[in-house]
């Protein structure tokens, strides 16, 4: 499914708003909200460890892209899974710890913004929310296992996505016909399989209404797409970072813009390349993220625009979105 585009009579070409791009977007760690509300010394210690790493990768980017390199930093708040927390308290402690450690966070983002976003003006959300997660889910193209019996529902119905053929362990026909067990198999494997089966969402009935609960790996995949400038809605940018001027934070998360710009002169939020500095416990999630990204039919007009923008700056942008991601997995929990 393609996003609806805006056409002009003069060109009869889809209008796609250009998004300013940095060369590199660095995600500076991640904590559960309970960590931020607990022992801040641990948070400060982790941020102090990240400061020289940001400097090192910024210098590496300068060597790669030249003296005018653009690098921005960002931090993702997981409010989607802990919506009952107080943003004023959480953000206050987060920024206090970052300031004490000497870490500059250019942009704060809410994980709920990977589910749906709203445009803001003067701190007030405008119009209907943009269903970002649904937009991305509609672009998933799963790989059918040949021969496909059709016994397992497709991804659009099941909410599961895998990188190969699932095992025959739970096929009724195996027991009935005495078939030999067939192990799972990764498509495109070199010699041995690394089979991955990822749950993207689940559904449940709430007051008689079916509600979709998006998984952490899927929202993380959307997070990377936002950081890479790959999402549009009716041709326009999905998120527009809102400047923060030191005013008090709201007491409810939905009143906080999806992306907040903390540093007035920061390089753009989105970038040609992302680097995520994360604890090692997120290795499995990031593996799942790459699987999701490799199964997306992205908007060709947006992809062509980013590639052309990069070419004009001497930056080679890969058509394979997962090749624009990099990670630094940190010791500790």
N, C-alpha and C positions, 0 to 999 in steps of 0.2 A: 504494500500500500504506500502511495506517495503522499507527502504533505500537499495540501491545496496551495497553489502558487498564485501570485498576482501577476497579470499580464498587462502590457501596455500596447496600445494600438500602433505606436510608432515602430516597435521592434518585434512584437509578438513573441517575445522571449520571457521566460519566467524571471521575475524580480527576486533577487536574493540579496539581502542586506549584508554588506561586508562587515566583518568583525575585526577590530584591531587585534593584532597578534604579537605576543612576545616571542622570543626565540625559545625560552624555557620557562615552564611553570613548575615550581618546587613545592611539594606538599610537605610541610614541616612537622611530621609526626602525627600521632592520633592517640587519644585517650577516651576511655569510657567516661560518661558524664559523672559517674560516681567517683572516678579518680580525681576529677577536677573539683568536686565538692568535698573531697577528703584531704589527704596529705599533700599540700601544695609543694612541699620541699621535694618530693619525688618528681613532680611535674617540672619544677625549676631545674632540677638536676638533668632531666632528659632534654629540656630545651637548651641548657648550657652545652650538652654534648652535640646538639644539632648545629649550633652557631658556626663552628669552624667547618662543618661539612657543607653548609650553605655557601660559605666563602670559597671553599675548594671547588665546588661544582660551578659556581658563578665564574670563577677564573677559567675553568675548563671550557665553559661555554664561550668565554671571551676569546680563547685561543681558537675555537672552532668557527665562531661567527664574526669575529672582529671586535675592535674597541668600542663600537656602538651597540654592543649586545644588549638585548632587553631581557631581563630576568625578573619574574615576580614570584612571591611566596604566597601560599594559601593554607588554610586550615579548615577541615570539614567537621562540623558539629553534628553528632548523631542524635538529633532531636526526634527523628522519625520513630525510633524505638523507645525513647524516653520523653514523651511529649508532656508529661506532668511535672517537669522540672521548671525552675524559674530562670528564664534567660538572663535577667539582670544579674543574678547571683553567679550563674555559670560563666557568662562572658566577662564579668568583672574579675573573677578569679583567674580565668584563662589569660587575659591581657595583663593582669598584674604579674603573673608568673613569667610570661614572655618578656615583659619589660625588665623584670629583675634579672633575667638571664641574658639580656642584650639581644634577644631575637626579634627581628622585624617580621611581623605578619601583615602582608599587604592586603589580603582579602580573607574575610570570614564567609563561609558558606554553610547553609543548613542542608542536612541530608533530606529533609522533607522537600526541599527544592528540586531534588532528583525524582520525586514523585509527581509534584505539580508546582508550578510557579505562578506568580502574579506580577504584573507591572505595578510599580510604586511611584507615587508622586507626593513629595513632602511627607514621606513616612506613611502614606495611606495607600493600601492596595486598590487597584483599579480594575474594573471589569471582571469577567469570569476567569477562574484559574485555568492555566494551560496544562492539559494532561500529559506531561512530559513522559512519564513511565509508559503510559498506554501508547504514545507515539512510537517509542523505541520498540516496545514489544511487537507492534504491528509490522516492524521491519525485519523480524527474525525469520531466517530461512534455514530450517533444519535440514540435516542430511538424512534422507530415508535409507534404511539398511536394505540392500538388495539381497535376496528377494524379500520385500516387506509384506508380512502377512496381514497387516492392518490391525492386529490384535491390540497393540499399544496405541492409545489415542495420540494424535499429533500434538506438538508442543503448544499450539494455540489453545488446546483444550486441557492438556495435562499440567502445563506449567513447568515441564521438565525438558531440559535440553542436554544432549550428550554428543560426544565426539566420535561415535562409532556404533557398533552393533552390540546391543545388550545381550546378556547371557540367556540361555534357554531354561534356566533353573525354574522359573515360575510359569512356564508354558504348560497348560494342561495336556496338550498333545504329546508332550514328552513322556508323561507317566502312562497315558492311555496307549501309546504306540510303542513303548519301550525304546524311545529314542535316546541316543547317547547325549550326555550333557555337553553343551557347547559354551565355552567361556566367552566373556565379553571380548570385543575386538576393536581396537582403535583404527579408524580410517586413516590411510596415509602413513601408517607406522613404518619405521625403518626396519627393525627386526622384532622387537618386543613391544607390546601394547602398553600404553598408559591411558587407561580408560577413565573417563570423567563423565559423571552424570550429575547435572546441576539443577536444583530446584530454583526457578525464577520467581515464582509466586505461589501462594495458596489462597483458597477462598473459604469463607465461613459465613453463616447466616447470622445477622445481627438485626434483631427486631423485624424478622421476615425479609430483610434485604440482603442480597449477596454482596459481600465486601471482599475486595482483593487486598491481600497483605503481601507486599513486595519483599523479596529476600534481600539480604545484605549484599550478596554478589551482584545481583541485578542492579540495585541502586548504585553500587560502586562503578559498574559499567557505564551507567548514565553520567555519573560524576566525571569520568574520564572524557566522555563525549563533550560535556560542557566545557571542560578545561581545554579541549582541543578545538573548540569553536565549530563543532560539526552539527549542531542542531538549530533548526529554524522552525518557526510557526507562522504559516501564511507568508513565508519569505522573510519574516522579521526575526531578530535575535530572540532566543528563548529567555535569556537572562540579561539584565542591564545593571551592572554593579552600582549600588547606591552609596554616595559619599556619607561617611559618618564624621560629624564635627564635634564629637565629645558630648553630645546630648545624652540624657539618661536612656538606658535600654528599656524596651517594653517589658512587661511582665508575662506576656504570652508569646509563644514562638511564632505563631502565624502573623504576628505584627512586626516581626523582624524580616527585612527583605531577604530573598533567597541568597543573594550575594551582596556583602557589604564591603566597600572599599575603605580601609582604615588609613592608608598612606596616601595623602593628596596627590603626590607626584609619582605614584607607582607606575611601573610598566603595565601593559594590558594584562587582564586576568587570563584570557585564553592564550594559547601558545602553539607553536608548531610541534613542540615536544614536551612531554610531561615526565617529571621525576617524582616518585613518591617515596619518602623516607618513612618506613613503617616498621613496627615491631614484627618479629618473625612469625607471630601467631596469625598474621594476615596472609601468609604465603598461600594457603589454600584458597582464600577468597580471591586473591589476585590471579591465581591460576584459572579460577572460574571466570573472572572478568575477561581474560584473553579469549576464552572459549566463546563467550557471548559476543564479543566484538568481532570475532572471526566469522560469525554467522549472521551478520547484519547486512541488509541491502540498503546502504546509506544513500542519501539524496545525491545523485550524480552532479547536479548543478552546484551544490555546496562543496563537494569534494573537488570539482574542477576549479572553483573559485579559490580555494585554499592552496591548491597546487600552483595555480597561476600567480597568486600573491607571493608565495615562496620563491618561485622562479624569478620574479622581478627583483628579489632581494638576494639572489644567489643561494637560496636554501632549497635543497631537494626534499620534497615532501612525498613520502611513500603513499601509494594508493591503499596499502594494507594498514588499516588503522592501528592494529595491535603493535606494529613496528614503530609507532611513534610514542610508545610507552617505555619507561625504564623505572627500575625499582632499586632501592637500597634497603635491605632488610636488616634491622637493628637488633643486637642482642638484648636480652631481657624480656620481661613480660609486658 
